[in-house]
């Protein structure tokens, strides 16, 4: 199984990003807790700079040099083993129930 990386990024409200992965799965992440340290200060203060995000080398980067680890963005930590990855990818692709609906 090849390593999943980020292919496309769309900034959303607040500090949320919509990520299209190399397997075509789409995930949304709130990155506010990941934006720590001096390199992120300006991005936190200036929403227009945060929205100027792009994909480079399979992860997200900003014009001031800030970037985030793709494994943390995709998996919430290091990538899982191959068998765990197969299960996680299947879960990403599975249709999600509509908000407020309950499975019967």
N, C-alpha and C positions, 0 to 999 in steps of 0.2 A: 504494500500500500504506500503510495507517495505521500509525502508530507503536505498537509493542508496549509495553505497560505491565503492571504487576503488579495483579492483581485480588484475590488472596487470598494470605494468608501463614499458614503453620503452623510454629511453632518445633519443632525436632527436638533430639536429643541434642547436647551440646557447643554449638558456635556454628553449627549448620546450620539452614537455613531451606528449607522446601518452598514454592515459589512457583507459583501458578496465574496464567498470563498472560492477557491480553485475547483471545488467539486460542485459549484453552483448553489450550494446552500446559502441562505441569507440569515444572518443573526443580527440582533441589535444589542448594543452594549452601552451601559452608562459608565463612562471612563473617569468620572469625577474623583473617585477614590484612588485612581492610578496616577493622577496628575499631581505628583508631589515633587518638590525640589525647585530650585531657582529657574531651571529651564522652562517650567510650566507656569511660572508666576504671571508672565505677560499674557499667555493664552487664557488664563483664568480671569484676568481683568478685562480683556478685550475680546468679546464674543466674535467680532469680525475676523480676528486672527485665528481663533479656534475653528471657524468655518472654512478657513483656507487650508484644509487638510487634503492630503493626496496619498496615493499608494506608491511605494518605492521599495523594491526588494522584498515584496510579499508582506509588508507591514504598513502601518500608517505613519506619516511624517508631516511635520509642519515646517514652514519657512524659516523659523528661528533655529532649526536643528533638533527640536524635540521629536522623539519617537517613542513608540510603545512596543513591547515584545509581542510578536504575533501569537505565540503560544498562550500567553496570558489573555489576550483578547479573544482567541478562539475557544480555548479550553478552560480558562480560569486558572491556569497553571501550566506545568510542563505537559507536553503531549502524552496522551495515554499509550499503553501498549497497543499493538496491532489489533488484538481482539476487542479491547475496550473502544478503540477508535471506530471499528465497524459498528458497534452498538450505538455509539454516540452519533455517528453520521446518520444512521437509520433514524434515530430519534429527531435529528434536526430536519430531516426530510418529511417526517410524518406530519400529516395535517393536524393542526391544533384546534381544539374545540373553541367555539366562539365564546367570548367573554360572557359570563353569566349563565351559560348553558351547563347542564349536568349530564354526564353519561348515564345511560339507563342500564 
